[in-house]
């Protein structure tokens, strides 16, 4: 693997991590937003061609929702 390719992959990883953090922040600010709204927000922020960022943002929101739902379910029991 060339140095240029390694740097490009590292850049994609940094962008995905930043997008995941933005997704978690989006969930904190909009805990009741539906997942489609999260996808639209990711597309607005990153554009439709940045699939690694779109997916990282969306997955962070989905993961936060699942954790919240599991926690709420535990409280009900």
N, CA, C and O atoms as CSV, one atom per row, in Angstrom:
chain,resi,resn,atom,element,x,y,z
A,1,UNK,N,N,0.839,-1.165,0.000
A,1,UNK,CA,C,0.000,0.000,0.000
A,1,UNK,C,C,0.892,1.238,0.000
A,1,UNK,O,O,1.856,1.330,0.759
A,2,UNK,N,N,0.555,2.167,-0.849
A,2,UNK,CA,C,1.366,3.374,-0.966
A,2,UNK,C,C,1.052,4.330,0.176
A,2,UNK,O,O,0.017,4.227,0.835
A,3,UNK,N,N,1.960,5.247,0.386
A,3,UNK,CA,C,1.776,6.260,1.432
A,3,UNK,C,C,0.551,7.114,1.128
A,3,UNK,O,O,-0.189,7.486,2.039
A,4,UNK,N,N,0.339,7.419,-0.120
A,4,UNK,CA,C,-0.819,8.246,-0.509
A,4,UNK,C,C,-2.128,7.521,-0.178
A,4,UNK,O,O,-3.075,8.134,0.313
A,5,UNK,N,N,-2.173,6.214,-0.449
A,5,UNK,CA,C,-3.381,5.442,-0.171
A,5,UNK,C,C,-3.620,5.327,1.335
A,5,UNK,O,O,-4.756,5.430,1.800
A,6,UNK,N,N,-2.541,5.113,2.094
A,6,UNK,CA,C,-2.678,5.048,3.553
A,6,UNK,C,C,-3.197,6.370,4.108
A,6,UNK,O,O,-4.052,6.384,4.994
A,7,UNK,N,N,-2.688,7.457,3.597
A,7,UNK,CA,C,-3.142,8.777,4.063
A,7,UNK,C,C,-4.602,9.010,3.698
A,7,UNK,O,O,-5.351,9.578,4.493
A,8,UNK,N,N,-5.016,8.584,2.512
A,8,UNK,CA,C,-6.416,8.740,2.105
A,8,UNK,C,C,-7.332,7.916,3.011
A,8,UNK,O,O,-8.405,8.381,3.394
A,9,UNK,N,N,-6.918,6.708,3.353
A,9,UNK,CA,C,-7.715,5.870,4.248
A,9,UNK,C,C,-7.764,6.462,5.653
A,9,UNK,O,O,-8.803,6.419,6.313
A,10,UNK,N,N,-6.661,7.004,6.103
A,10,UNK,CA,C,-6.635,7.644,7.420
A,10,UNK,C,C,-7.554,8.867,7.441
A,10,UNK,O,O,-8.247,9.114,8.428
A,11,UNK,N,N,-7.551,9.623,6.351
A,11,UNK,CA,C,-8.429,10.796,6.251
A,11,UNK,C,C,-9.897,10.372,6.289
A,11,UNK,O,O,-10.707,10.997,6.973
A,12,UNK,N,N,-10.237,9.321,5.563
A,12,UNK,CA,C,-11.618,8.809,5.583
A,12,UNK,C,C,-12.013,8.368,6.990
A,12,UNK,O,O,-13.138,8.612,7.425
A,13,UNK,N,N,-11.096,7.724,7.697
A,13,UNK,CA,C,-11.380,7.281,9.066
A,13,UNK,C,C,-11.611,8.479,9.986
A,13,UNK,O,O,-12.511,8.452,10.826
A,14,UNK,N,N,-10.799,9.533,9.831
A,14,UNK,CA,C,-10.985,10.735,10.649
A,14,UNK,C,C,-12.321,11.399,10.330
A,14,UNK,O,O,-13.020,11.864,11.231
A,15,UNK,N,N,-12.672,11.443,9.049
A,15,UNK,CA,C,-13.952,12.045,8.649
A,15,UNK,C,C,-15.130,11.236,9.192
A,15,UNK,O,O,-16.117,11.809,9.653
A,16,UNK,N,N,-15.029,9.928,9.140
A,16,UNK,CA,C,-16.100,9.072,9.653
A,16,UNK,C,C,-16.239,9.233,11.167
A,16,UNK,O,O,-17.353,9.264,11.689
A,17,UNK,N,N,-15.122,9.334,11.861
A,17,UNK,CA,C,-15.178,9.517,13.314
A,17,UNK,C,C,-15.834,10.849,13.669
A,17,UNK,O,O,-16.658,10.917,14.580
A,18,UNK,N,N,-15.466,11.905,12.948
A,18,UNK,CA,C,-16.087,13.214,13.185
A,18,UNK,C,C,-17.579,13.170,12.881
A,18,UNK,O,O,-18.377,13.774,13.597
A,19,UNK,N,N,-17.957,12.463,11.830
A,19,UNK,CA,C,-19.376,12.350,11.479
A,19,UNK,C,C,-20.132,11.558,12.547
A,19,UNK,O,O,-21.276,11.886,12.863
A,20,UNK,N,N,-19.510,10.528,13.102
A,20,UNK,CA,C,-20.146,9.758,14.173
A,20,UNK,C,C,-20.362,10.631,15.408
A,20,UNK,O,O,-21.405,10.548,16.056
A,21,UNK,N,N,-19.390,11.454,15.726
A,21,UNK,CA,C,-19.544,12.376,16.853
A,21,UNK,C,C,-20.673,13.374,16.583
A,21,UNK,O,O,-21.441,13.714,17.482
A,22,UNK,N,N,-20.762,13.836,15.338
A,22,UNK,CA,C,-21.850,14.754,14.968
A,22,UNK,C,C,-23.197,14.052,15.063
A,22,UNK,O,O,-24.188,14.665,15.459
A,23,UNK,N,N,-23.245,12.782,14.706
A,23,UNK,CA,C,-24.487,12.019,14.821
A,23,UNK,C,C,-24.921,11.859,16.262
A,23,UNK,O,O,-26.106,11.981,16.570
A,24,UNK,N,N,-23.979,11.589,17.148
A,24,UNK,CA,C,-24.299,11.475,18.566
A,24,UNK,C,C,-24.796,12.815,19.107
A,24,UNK,O,O,-25.734,12.852,19.903
A,25,UNK,N,N,-24.185,13.890,18.687
A,25,UNK,CA,C,-24.621,15.229,19.103
A,25,UNK,C,C,-26.012,15.533,18.568
A,25,UNK,O,O,-26.844,16.105,19.272
A,26,UNK,N,N,-26.262,15.152,17.326
A,26,UNK,CA,C,-27.587,15.348,16.731
A,26,UNK,C,C,-28.641,14.620,17.564
A,26,UNK,O,O,-29.712,15.169,17.820
A,27,UNK,N,N,-28.352,13.410,17.983
A,27,UNK,CA,C,-29.310,12.655,18.795
A,27,UNK,C,C,-29.539,13.337,20.138
A,27,UNK,O,O,-30.674,13.416,20.609
A,28,UNK,N,N,-28.458,13.835,20.762
A,28,UNK,CA,C,-28.623,14.524,22.050
A,28,UNK,C,C,-29.548,15.728,21.901
A,28,UNK,O,O,-30.343,16.025,22.793
A,29,UNK,N,N,-29.438,16.413,20.773
A,29,UNK,CA,C,-30.270,17.602,20.545
A,29,UNK,C,C,-31.659,17.270,20.017
A,29,UNK,O,O,-32.579,18.073,20.173
A,30,UNK,N,N,-31.831,16.120,19.402
A,30,UNK,CA,C,-33.100,15.718,18.782
A,30,UNK,C,C,-33.425,14.267,19.123
A,30,UNK,O,O,-33.479,13.431,18.222
A,31,UNK,N,N,-33.640,13.947,20.383
A,31,UNK,CA,C,-33.812,12.538,20.751
A,31,UNK,C,C,-35.065,11.884,20.170
A,31,UNK,O,O,-35.129,10.658,20.077
A,32,UNK,N,N,-36.042,12.664,19.785
A,32,UNK,CA,C,-37.271,12.085,19.243
A,32,UNK,C,C,-37.325,12.130,17.714
A,32,UNK,O,O,-38.323,11.717,17.124
A,33,UNK,N,N,-36.285,12.616,17.077
A,33,UNK,CA,C,-36.272,12.682,15.615
A,33,UNK,C,C,-36.265,11.272,15.034
A,33,UNK,O,O,-35.599,10.376,15.553
A,34,UNK,N,N,-37.000,11.093,13.971
A,34,UNK,CA,C,-37.017,9.781,13.332
A,34,UNK,C,C,-35.713,9.580,12.564
A,34,UNK,O,O,-35.021,10.545,12.239
A,35,UNK,N,N,-35.385,8.334,12.280
A,35,UNK,CA,C,-34.106,8.029,11.636
A,35,UNK,C,C,-34.005,8.620,10.235
A,35,UNK,O,O,-32.910,8.955,9.783
A,36,UNK,N,N,-35.124,8.749,9.552
A,36,UNK,CA,C,-35.087,9.373,8.225
A,36,UNK,C,C,-34.609,10.819,8.342
A,36,UNK,O,O,-33.873,11.302,7.482
A,37,UNK,N,N,-35.021,11.500,9.390
A,37,UNK,CA,C,-34.569,12.879,9.607
A,37,UNK,C,C,-33.060,12.912,9.833
A,37,UNK,O,O,-32.384,13.836,9.380
A,38,UNK,N,N,-32.531,11.910,10.529
A,38,UNK,CA,C,-31.086,11.840,10.744
A,38,UNK,C,C,-30.357,11.650,9.418
A,38,UNK,O,O,-29.309,12.255,9.191
A,39,UNK,N,N,-30.907,10.815,8.547
A,39,UNK,CA,C,-30.284,10.593,7.242
A,39,UNK,C,C,-30.294,11.880,6.417
A,39,UNK,O,O,-29.307,12.206,5.757
A,40,UNK,N,N,-31.405,12.605,6.457
A,40,UNK,CA,C,-31.498,13.868,5.720
A,40,UNK,C,C,-30.521,14.905,6.276
A,40,UNK,O,O,-29.913,15.662,5.520
A,41,UNK,N,N,-30.377,14.935,7.587
A,41,UNK,CA,C,-29.420,15.858,8.197
A,41,UNK,C,C,-27.997,15.496,7.783
A,41,UNK,O,O,-27.197,16.384,7.487
A,42,UNK,N,N,-27.677,14.221,7.758
A,42,UNK,CA,C,-26.340,13.794,7.322
A,42,UNK,C,C,-26.100,14.180,5.869
A,42,UNK,O,O,-25.012,14.637,5.519
A,43,UNK,N,N,-27.104,13.999,5.026
A,43,UNK,CA,C,-26.961,14.370,3.615
A,43,UNK,C,C,-26.767,15.872,3.469
A,43,UNK,O,O,-26.005,16.324,2.614
A,44,UNK,N,N,-27.453,16.640,4.300
A,44,UNK,CA,C,-27.299,18.099,4.263
A,44,UNK,C,C,-25.886,18.497,4.683
A,44,UNK,O,O,-25.283,19.389,4.087
A,45,UNK,N,N,-25.364,17.832,5.711
A,45,UNK,CA,C,-24.041,18.177,6.220
A,45,UNK,C,C,-22.907,17.730,5.309
A,45,UNK,O,O,-21.938,18.465,5.115
A,46,UNK,N,N,-23.022,16.526,4.749
A,46,UNK,CA,C,-21.880,15.927,4.062
A,46,UNK,C,C,-22.066,15.730,2.564
A,46,UNK,O,O,-21.101,15.434,1.859
A,47,UNK,N,N,-23.273,15.887,2.073
A,47,UNK,CA,C,-23.514,15.625,0.656
A,47,UNK,C,C,-23.733,14.148,0.419
A,47,UNK,O,O,-23.336,13.313,1.231
A,48,UNK,N,N,-24.355,13.834,-0.676
A,48,UNK,CA,C,-24.724,12.448,-0.941
A,48,UNK,C,C,-23.557,11.581,-1.393
A,48,UNK,O,O,-23.678,10.356,-1.406
A,49,UNK,N,N,-22.440,12.179,-1.761
A,49,UNK,CA,C,-21.303,11.390,-2.237
A,49,UNK,C,C,-20.351,10.974,-1.124
A,49,UNK,O,O,-19.410,10.220,-1.371
A,50,UNK,N,N,-20.577,11.447,0.086
A,50,UNK,CA,C,-19.694,11.114,1.208
A,50,UNK,C,C,-20.305,9.957,1.998
A,50,UNK,O,O,-20.713,10.126,3.148
A,51,UNK,N,N,-20.363,8.795,1.377
A,51,UNK,CA,C,-21.083,7.669,1.989
A,51,UNK,C,C,-20.500,7.262,3.338
A,51,UNK,O,O,-21.248,6.874,4.236
A,52,UNK,N,N,-19.182,7.344,3.498
A,52,UNK,CA,C,-18.589,6.949,4.775
A,52,UNK,C,C,-19.048,7.883,5.896
A,52,UNK,O,O,-19.245,7.438,7.026
A,53,UNK,N,N,-19.218,9.161,5.596
A,53,UNK,CA,C,-19.679,10.102,6.603
A,53,UNK,C,C,-21.186,9.960,6.844
A,53,UNK,O,O,-21.642,10.002,7.986
A,54,UNK,N,N,-21.948,9.793,5.770
A,54,UNK,CA,C,-23.390,9.589,5.916
A,54,UNK,C,C,-23.672,8.389,6.798
A,54,UNK,O,O,-24.482,8.460,7.723
A,55,UNK,N,N,-23.011,7.303,6.512
A,55,UNK,CA,C,-23.248,6.068,7.254
A,55,UNK,C,C,-22.799,6.199,8.705
A,55,UNK,O,O,-23.505,5.746,9.606
A,56,UNK,N,N,-21.657,6.801,8.948
A,56,UNK,CA,C,-21.166,6.964,10.321
A,56,UNK,C,C,-22.126,7.825,11.141
A,56,UNK,O,O,-22.410,7.505,12.295
A,57,UNK,N,N,-22.618,8.898,10.566
A,57,UNK,CA,C,-23.573,9.779,11.244
A,57,UNK,C,C,-24.845,9.006,11.570
A,57,UNK,O,O,-25.303,9.009,12.713
A,58,UNK,N,N,-25.411,8.348,10.570
A,58,UNK,CA,C,-26.652,7.600,10.737
A,58,UNK,C,C,-26.510,6.490,11.775
A,58,UNK,O,O,-27.379,6.325,12.632
A,59,UNK,N,N,-25.426,5.736,11.701
A,59,UNK,CA,C,-25.226,4.635,12.641
A,59,UNK,C,C,-25.052,5.138,14.072
A,59,UNK,O,O,-25.483,4.476,15.016
A,60,UNK,N,N,-24.427,6.298,14.240
A,60,UNK,CA,C,-24.282,6.862,15.585
A,60,UNK,C,C,-25.649,7.243,16.148
A,60,UNK,O,O,-25.924,7.002,17.324
A,61,UNK,N,N,-26.501,7.830,15.324
A,61,UNK,CA,C,-27.849,8.182,15.782
A,61,UNK,C,C,-28.627,6.913,16.119
A,61,UNK,O,O,-29.266,6.832,17.168
A,62,UNK,N,N,-28.571,5.933,15.235
A,62,UNK,CA,C,-29.305,4.684,15.461
A,62,UNK,C,C,-28.832,3.977,16.727
A,62,UNK,O,O,-29.645,3.473,17.502
A,63,UNK,N,N,-27.534,3.940,16.931
A,63,UNK,CA,C,-26.977,3.302,18.117
A,63,UNK,C,C,-27.423,4.021,19.391
A,63,UNK,O,O,-27.783,3.376,20.376
A,64,UNK,N,N,-27.398,5.339,19.371
A,64,UNK,CA,C,-27.834,6.105,20.538
A,64,UNK,C,C,-29.312,5.855,20.825
A,64,UNK,O,O,-29.707,5.731,21.985
A,65,UNK,N,N,-30.124,5.782,19.782
A,65,UNK,CA,C,-31.553,5.492,19.974
A,65,UNK,C,C,-31.756,4.110,20.578
A,65,UNK,O,O,-32.573,3.948,21.485
A,66,UNK,N,N,-31.035,3.126,20.099
A,66,UNK,CA,C,-31.164,1.772,20.631
A,66,UNK,C,C,-30.754,1.714,22.101
A,66,UNK,O,O,-31.420,1.065,22.909
A,67,UNK,N,N,-29.660,2.392,22.447
A,67,UNK,CA,C,-29.232,2.420,23.844
A,67,UNK,C,C,-30.293,3.086,24.717
A,67,UNK,O,O,-30.599,2.606,25.808
A,68,UNK,N,N,-30.852,4.192,24.232
A,68,UNK,CA,C,-31.894,4.879,24.988
A,68,UNK,C,C,-33.124,3.988,25.152
A,68,UNK,O,O,-33.682,3.894,26.245
A,69,UNK,N,N,-33.541,3.342,24.081
A,69,UNK,CA,C,-34.716,2.481,24.136
A,69,UNK,C,C,-34.496,1.302,25.093
A,69,UNK,O,O,-35.400,0.933,25.843
A,70,UNK,N,N,-33.304,0.718,25.066
A,70,UNK,CA,C,-32.987,-0.385,25.983
A,70,UNK,C,C,-33.026,0.098,27.427
A,70,UNK,O,O,-33.544,-0.591,28.306
A,71,UNK,N,N,-32.474,1.287,27.669
A,71,UNK,CA,C,-32.475,1.847,29.007
A,71,UNK,C,C,-33.902,2.094,29.492
A,71,UNK,O,O,-34.239,1.766,30.629
A,72,UNK,N,N,-34.732,2.669,28.636
A,72,UNK,CA,C,-36.110,2.930,29.014
A,72,UNK,C,C,-36.867,1.639,29.281
A,72,UNK,O,O,-37.703,1.580,30.182
A,73,UNK,N,N,-36.578,0.609,28.503
A,73,UNK,CA,C,-37.210,-0.685,28.726
A,73,UNK,C,C,-36.805,-1.271,30.086
A,73,UNK,O,O,-37.636,-1.838,30.794
A,74,UNK,N,N,-35.530,-1.130,30.440
A,74,UNK,CA,C,-35.070,-1.618,31.735
A,74,UNK,C,C,-35.753,-0.879,32.870
A,74,UNK,O,O,-36.067,-1.484,33.895
A,75,UNK,N,N,-35.988,0.402,32.712
A,75,UNK,CA,C,-36.654,1.180,33.755
A,75,UNK,C,C,-38.095,0.722,33.965
A,75,UNK,O,O,-38.604,0.765,35.085
A,76,UNK,N,N,-38.740,0.291,32.912
A,76,UNK,CA,C,-40.131,-0.152,32.991
A,76,UNK,C,C,-40.278,-1.494,33.687
A,76,UNK,O,O,-41.363,-1.824,34.165
A,77,UNK,N,N,-39.217,-2.263,33.750
A,77,UNK,CA,C,-39.304,-3.618,34.330
A,77,UNK,C,C,-39.151,-3.596,35.822
A,77,UNK,O,O,-39.200,-4.645,36.463
